[in-house]
Amino acid sequence: MNYWQVAAGSQGRDYSDLFLKYGIACVGGRTQQNTIQQVSVGDVIVLKAGQSTIRAAGRIADRNGKCCDCADKDWLHDFDGWNLPAYCYIDWYKPETPVQVSGLTRATIERIAIKQIKDEADKILSTAKKLVPEPDPAATRKMEDSELLNHLLLNNLRPSAAEELVTALRRIRLLARYYYDYCEWSDVREHETRTFLVAPLLLALGWSEQQTKIEHPDGSGGKVDVILYSGAFHSKDSKAVILIEAKGFSQGLSYAPEQAARYASNFPECRTVFVTNGFCYKAFCRSTDGAFNCELPSAYINLLDPRDRFPLDPKKVPGALSPLFAPDGGLG
């Protein structure tokens, strides 16, 4: 029997809850994919945070005749924008509070050799409550550009404007794919995603330069990456309707909604906040009580792989076209 450690994301990405919810661990990258498929039924694995915290422990489990595989679950190809195709099944046990240890490494997944960590994992397995995994999310449907074009026409966009938007989306997708496949993601920083991916999309959607403010003060010492106004911006009395928090290409969006919601508290007319890394957009709409539910997006789109629903929660979150034309505050 082997002991393993696995991380659930990094730099703005925290997928611990999803790992526990679905009874899995999933990874991307050739080395990590090869490693995770070395696990065996009965092996012990710990879900780590950083290099000193265990959030949960579990045993590799057999489901439907296998304990691990790669590339046969479509929903893992858009795991909040990341391609994490290799996975293993785990019966997770979660302690009441995270366990502090020393000796965990920075590796996404690897074997554990330190006895103290093994002992802590065994203790969690013997004392914590076993979690019951939920079934995999329902399948989603890929949206083709032709379907997008037809939708735009049905939303009363002029044929010429609809064609221009689809052309812009294709151009943005080409650049995002170049960043995704050929660049070190950490080199594609926030100002580049905002300049070359976000701003062209906004212009193509019909937002004018006069309605758009970049790096605009929020009134309490912070600066909002992008603010969209209902009309041309003239003064502080102009009404901000959408705020966008942009991140670098390599950054996840786990913590960005809270940041955007804090900014929006200074703009009472703001209906929706978006968080984006340039190719994934999450929308969060203000509720009737004035608050934003930052736990669950109101809509989601991955420009590299647009789907009709949010792959991680298709029952509750629409995808693809909804962020572009949401009646209560989409970008369109």
Secondary structure, 3 states (H helix, E strand, C coil): CCEEEEECCCCCCCCHHHHHHHCEEEECCHHHHHHHCCCCCCCEEEEEECCCEEEEEEEECCECCECEEECCCHHHHHECCECCCEEEEEEEEECCCCEECCCCCCCCEEECCCHHHHHHHHHHHHHCEECCCCCCCCCCCECCHHHHHHHHHHCCCCHHHHHHHHHHHHHHHHHHHHHHHHCCHHHCCHHHHHHHHHHHHHHHCCCCHHHEEEEEECCCCCEEEEEEECCCCCCCCCCEEEEEEECCCCCCCCCHHHHHHHHHCCCCCCCEEEEECCCEEEEEEECCCCCECCCCCCEEEECCCCECECCCCCCCCEECCCCCCCCCCCCC
